């Protein structure tokens, strides 16, 4: 190979790809990052994920990212479970119970777009990160010695990039995963989720910054975002047979909001989007010199904020192992441990937790609903049980469990 024999090619400049590049740079490994969006439209992305758990904040802090994004969001130590029928608060959990477990006993509410804006600036300023925007990845080849990635520029020119390894951080439609013919096992929920963004102060009704609201007919999530402008996102399930244009029409959006919380004045609706929820995990996270991370490797329900966070955890786990291999400190088989660790966590923690979260909110059987709510109350009222619950929901437990997998 050429001077690129120790370089890692990363496809996708989302949170996972950029965190992987920045952590590898810290460890002395050069990367090439390929991103189809250009400098002119990189920030024109649909607003999504923005709940950053304590375990993830520790990783951001490690690469110097946390201090740059903290002021762009806000700390949210509390979250609530509600029954929509009252509405009645079922339980309150306080991350301060984790003060002896993490430097960050809170969640940081900071949208994904803000994180990647800062992370991109950091990567572009890092000598070991070679970032190519406006470069659409089209495929790759691999040999026993390295990989060659192919991409297309905006003017149609075909370019190639060499490296020792390639990591797909492209998202659920990963070209790398499809080219490797790796099965994306799991299922898709029939109902789609509607997200409505409104300018309204829900705290006046007793809600925390993060709220999970159960209802047998129309469960909801309610989250506050810093903005600008400051806003709240409300999530609703929708009928899979309904016309998407009808679901997102202004009249229907206002109807849903009035049903959620009646208001004497019309809601100031800032935006909405409708999306399909998948629960899938790749059959393998590695094949030869190609690896999968983040949504390329696993996708899940957004309830609980597991997607972005678990993807960043993939990146940090993989960076340590790639660095060790490329610096001659470990055999290439160490990368199989990445597969074992992060795939196990994706199946047994992330997928299991997110499926459980949705089932909890949407439960229809009255007796099961009562038992679930009683258990949440008992857990929240017992500091020892609440701490264990928070260790799990903040993903600290998943990191500890992953470290135990040989």
HUWO-V385426 format. One record per residue. N is the residue number from 1. PSI is psi as a letter, one per 30 degrees, with the letter a starting at -180 (999 if undefined). BURIAL is + if it has 9 or more other C-alpha atoms within 8 Angstrom, else -. Layout:
# HUWO-V385426
n=N psi=PSI burial=BURIAL
n=N psi=PSI burial=BURIAL
This chain:
# HUWO-V385426
n=1 psi=l burial=-
n=2 psi=a burial=-
n=3 psi=f burial=-
n=4 psi=g burial=+
n=5 psi=f burial=+
n=6 psi=g burial=+
n=7 psi=k burial=+
n=8 psi=k burial=+
n=9 psi=k burial=+
n=10 psi=k burial=+
n=11 psi=j burial=+
n=12 psi=k burial=+
n=13 psi=h burial=+
n=14 psi=a burial=+
n=15 psi=e burial=+
n=16 psi=e burial=+
n=17 psi=e burial=+
n=18 psi=e burial=+
n=19 psi=e burial=+
n=20 psi=e burial=+
n=21 psi=e burial=+
n=22 psi=e burial=+
n=23 psi=e burial=+
n=24 psi=e burial=+
n=25 psi=e burial=+
n=26 psi=e burial=-
n=27 psi=g burial=-
n=28 psi=g burial=-
n=29 psi=k burial=+
n=30 psi=k burial=+
n=31 psi=l burial=+
n=32 psi=k burial=+
n=33 psi=k burial=+
n=34 psi=k burial=+
n=35 psi=k burial=+
n=36 psi=e burial=+
n=37 psi=k burial=+
n=38 psi=l burial=+
n=39 psi=f burial=-
n=40 psi=f burial=-
n=41 psi=g burial=-
n=42 psi=e burial=-
n=43 psi=g burial=-
n=44 psi=h burial=-
n=45 psi=l burial=-
n=46 psi=k burial=-
n=47 psi=k burial=-
n=48 psi=a burial=-
n=49 psi=k burial=+
n=50 psi=g burial=+
n=51 psi=j burial=+
n=52 psi=j burial=+
n=53 psi=l burial=+
n=54 psi=e burial=+
n=55 psi=e burial=+
n=56 psi=e burial=+
n=57 psi=e burial=+
n=58 psi=e burial=+
n=59 psi=e burial=+
n=60 psi=e burial=+
n=61 psi=e burial=+
n=62 psi=e burial=-
n=63 psi=g burial=+
n=64 psi=g burial=-
n=65 psi=e burial=+
n=66 psi=e burial=+
n=67 psi=f burial=-
n=68 psi=f burial=+
n=69 psi=f burial=+
n=70 psi=e burial=+
n=71 psi=f burial=-
n=72 psi=f burial=+
n=73 psi=a burial=+
n=74 psi=l burial=+
n=75 psi=k burial=-
n=76 psi=i burial=+
n=77 psi=f burial=+
n=78 psi=k burial=+
n=79 psi=l burial=+
n=80 psi=l burial=+
n=81 psi=k burial=+
n=82 psi=l burial=+
n=83 psi=k burial=+
n=84 psi=f burial=+
n=85 psi=e burial=-
n=86 psi=d burial=-
n=87 psi=k burial=-
n=88 psi=k burial=-
n=89 psi=k burial=+
n=90 psi=e burial=+
n=91 psi=k burial=+
n=92 psi=k burial=+
n=93 psi=k burial=+
n=94 psi=j burial=-
n=95 psi=f burial=+
n=96 psi=f burial=-
n=97 psi=f burial=+
n=98 psi=g burial=+
n=99 psi=f burial=+
n=100 psi=g burial=-
n=101 psi=f burial=-
n=102 psi=l burial=+
n=103 psi=f burial=-
n=104 psi=i burial=+
n=105 psi=h burial=+
n=106 psi=l burial=+
n=107 psi=k burial=+
n=108 psi=j burial=+
n=109 psi=j burial=+
n=110 psi=j burial=+
n=111 psi=k burial=+
n=112 psi=e burial=+
n=113 psi=e burial=+
n=114 psi=e burial=+
n=115 psi=e burial=+
n=116 psi=f burial=+
n=117 psi=e burial=+
n=118 psi=e burial=+
n=119 psi=e burial=+
n=120 psi=e burial=+
n=121 psi=e burial=-
n=122 psi=e burial=+
n=123 psi=e burial=+
n=124 psi=f burial=+
n=125 psi=f burial=-
n=126 psi=j burial=+
n=127 psi=e burial=-
n=128 psi=f burial=+
n=129 psi=j burial=+
n=130 psi=j burial=+
n=131 psi=k burial=+
n=132 psi=j burial=+
n=133 psi=l burial=+
n=134 psi=h burial=+
n=135 psi=j burial=+
n=136 psi=j burial=+
n=137 psi=k burial=+
n=138 psi=f burial=+
n=139 psi=l burial=+
n=140 psi=l burial=+
n=141 psi=l burial=-
n=142 psi=k burial=+
n=143 psi=a burial=-
n=144 psi=f burial=-
n=145 psi=f burial=-
n=146 psi=a burial=+
n=147 psi=l burial=+
n=148 psi=j burial=+
n=149 psi=k burial=+
n=150 psi=k burial=+
n=151 psi=l burial=+
n=152 psi=k burial=+
n=153 psi=l burial=+
n=154 psi=f burial=-
n=155 psi=g burial=-
n=156 psi=f burial=-
n=157 psi=k burial=-
n=158 psi=k burial=-
n=159 psi=l burial=-
n=160 psi=l burial=-
n=161 psi=k burial=+
n=162 psi=l burial=+
n=163 psi=l burial=+
n=164 psi=e burial=+
n=165 psi=l burial=+
n=166 psi=k burial=+
n=167 psi=k burial=+
n=168 psi=j burial=+
n=169 psi=h burial=+
n=170 psi=f burial=+
n=171 psi=a burial=+
n=172 psi=f burial=+
n=173 psi=g burial=-
n=174 psi=k burial=+
n=175 psi=e burial=+
n=176 psi=e burial=+
n=177 psi=e burial=+
n=178 psi=e burial=+
n=179 psi=e burial=-
n=180 psi=f burial=-
n=181 psi=h burial=-
n=182 psi=k burial=+
n=183 psi=k burial=-
n=184 psi=i burial=+
n=185 psi=k burial=-
n=186 psi=b burial=-
n=187 psi=l burial=-
n=188 psi=k burial=+
n=189 psi=k burial=+
n=190 psi=e burial=-
n=191 psi=k burial=+
n=192 psi=l burial=+
n=193 psi=k burial=+
n=194 psi=k burial=+
n=195 psi=k burial=+
n=196 psi=k burial=+
n=197 psi=k burial=+
n=198 psi=k burial=+
n=199 psi=j burial=+
n=200 psi=k burial=-
n=201 psi=j burial=-
n=202 psi=f burial=-
n=203 psi=f burial=-
n=204 psi=f burial=-
n=205 psi=g burial=-
n=206 psi=g burial=-
n=207 psi=l burial=+
n=208 psi=a burial=+
n=209 psi=f burial=+
n=210 psi=k burial=+
n=211 psi=k burial=+
n=212 psi=k burial=+
n=213 psi=j burial=+
n=214 psi=k burial=+
n=215 psi=k burial=+
n=216 psi=f burial=+
n=217 psi=e burial=-
n=218 psi=i burial=+
n=219 psi=l burial=+
n=220 psi=l burial=+
n=221 psi=k burial=+
n=222 psi=j burial=+
n=223 psi=k burial=+
n=224 psi=k burial=+
n=225 psi=k burial=+
n=226 psi=f burial=+
n=227 psi=a burial=-
n=228 psi=k burial=-
n=229 psi=l burial=-
n=230 psi=k burial=+
n=231 psi=l burial=+
n=232 psi=k burial=+
n=233 psi=k burial=+
n=234 psi=k burial=+
n=235 psi=k burial=+
n=236 psi=k burial=+
n=237 psi=l burial=+
n=238 psi=l burial=+
n=239 psi=k burial=-
n=240 psi=f burial=-
n=241 psi=f burial=-
n=242 psi=k burial=-
n=243 psi=k burial=-
n=244 psi=e burial=-
n=245 psi=e burial=-
n=246 psi=e burial=-
n=247 psi=e burial=+
n=248 psi=g burial=+
n=249 psi=k burial=-
n=250 psi=e burial=-
n=251 psi=e burial=-
n=252 psi=e burial=+
n=253 psi=e burial=+
n=254 psi=e burial=+
n=255 psi=e burial=-
n=256 psi=e burial=-
n=257 psi=e burial=+
n=258 psi=e burial=+
n=259 psi=e burial=-
n=260 psi=e burial=-
n=261 psi=j burial=-
n=262 psi=k burial=-
n=263 psi=k burial=-
n=264 psi=f burial=-
n=265 psi=l burial=-
n=266 psi=k burial=-
n=267 psi=k burial=+
n=268 psi=j burial=-
n=269 psi=k burial=+
n=270 psi=f burial=-
n=271 psi=l burial=-
n=272 psi=l burial=+
n=273 psi=l burial=-
n=274 psi=k burial=+
n=275 psi=l burial=-
n=276 psi=k burial=+
n=277 psi=k burial=+
n=278 psi=l burial=+
n=279 psi=j burial=+
n=280 psi=k burial=+
n=281 psi=k burial=+
n=282 psi=k burial=+
n=283 psi=f burial=-
n=284 psi=k burial=+
n=285 psi=g burial=+
n=286 psi=k burial=+
n=287 psi=j burial=-
n=288 psi=b burial=-
n=289 psi=g burial=+
n=290 psi=k burial=+
n=291 psi=l burial=+
n=292 psi=k burial=+
n=293 psi=l burial=+
n=294 psi=b burial=+
n=295 psi=f burial=+
n=296 psi=f burial=+
n=297 psi=f burial=+
n=298 psi=k burial=+
n=299 psi=l burial=+
n=300 psi=l burial=+
n=301 psi=k burial=+
n=302 psi=f burial=+
n=303 psi=j burial=+
n=304 psi=f burial=-
n=305 psi=h burial=+
n=306 psi=f burial=+
n=307 psi=d burial=+
n=308 psi=e burial=+
n=309 psi=e burial=+
n=310 psi=e burial=+
n=311 psi=e burial=+
n=312 psi=e burial=+
n=313 psi=e burial=+
n=314 psi=e burial=+
n=315 psi=e burial=+
n=316 psi=e burial=+
n=317 psi=e burial=+
n=318 psi=e burial=+
n=319 psi=e burial=+
n=320 psi=e burial=+
n=321 psi=e burial=+
n=322 psi=e burial=+
n=323 psi=e burial=+
n=324 psi=e burial=+
n=325 psi=e burial=+
n=326 psi=f burial=+
n=327 psi=g burial=-
n=328 psi=g burial=-
n=329 psi=f burial=-
n=330 psi=l burial=-
n=331 psi=l burial=-
n=332 psi=f burial=-
n=333 psi=f burial=-
n=334 psi=f burial=+
n=335 psi=f burial=+
n=336 psi=f burial=+
n=337 psi=e burial=+
n=338 psi=e burial=+
n=339 psi=e burial=+
n=340 psi=e burial=+
n=341 psi=e burial=+
n=342 psi=e burial=+
n=343 psi=e burial=+
n=344 psi=e burial=+
n=345 psi=e burial=+
n=346 psi=e burial=+
n=347 psi=e burial=+
n=348 psi=f burial=+
n=349 psi=d burial=+
n=350 psi=e burial=+
n=351 psi=e burial=+
n=352 psi=e burial=+
n=353 psi=e burial=+
n=354 psi=e burial=+
n=355 psi=e burial=+
n=356 psi=e burial=-
n=357 psi=e burial=+
n=358 psi=e burial=+
n=359 psi=e burial=-
n=360 psi=e burial=+
n=361 psi=e burial=+
n=362 psi=g burial=+
n=363 psi=k burial=+
n=364 psi=f burial=+
n=365 psi=k burial=-
n=366 psi=e burial=-
n=367 psi=e burial=-
n=368 psi=e burial=+
n=369 psi=e burial=+
n=370 psi=e burial=-
n=371 psi=e burial=-
n=372 psi=e burial=+
n=373 psi=e burial=+
n=374 psi=e burial=-
n=375 psi=e burial=-
n=376 psi=e burial=+
n=377 psi=e burial=+
n=378 psi=e burial=-
n=379 psi=e burial=+
n=380 psi=e burial=+
n=381 psi=f burial=-
n=382 psi=j burial=-
n=383 psi=e burial=+
n=384 psi=e burial=-
n=385 psi=e burial=+
n=386 psi=e burial=+
n=387 psi=e burial=+
n=388 psi=e burial=-
n=389 psi=e burial=+
n=390 psi=e burial=+
n=391 psi=e burial=+
n=392 psi=e burial=+
n=393 psi=f burial=-
n=394 psi=g burial=+
n=395 psi=g burial=+
n=396 psi=e burial=+
n=397 psi=e burial=+
n=398 psi=e burial=+
n=399 psi=e burial=+
n=400 psi=e burial=-
n=401 psi=e burial=+
n=402 psi=e burial=+
n=403 psi=f burial=-
n=404 psi=f burial=-
n=405 psi=j burial=-
n=406 psi=999 burial=-
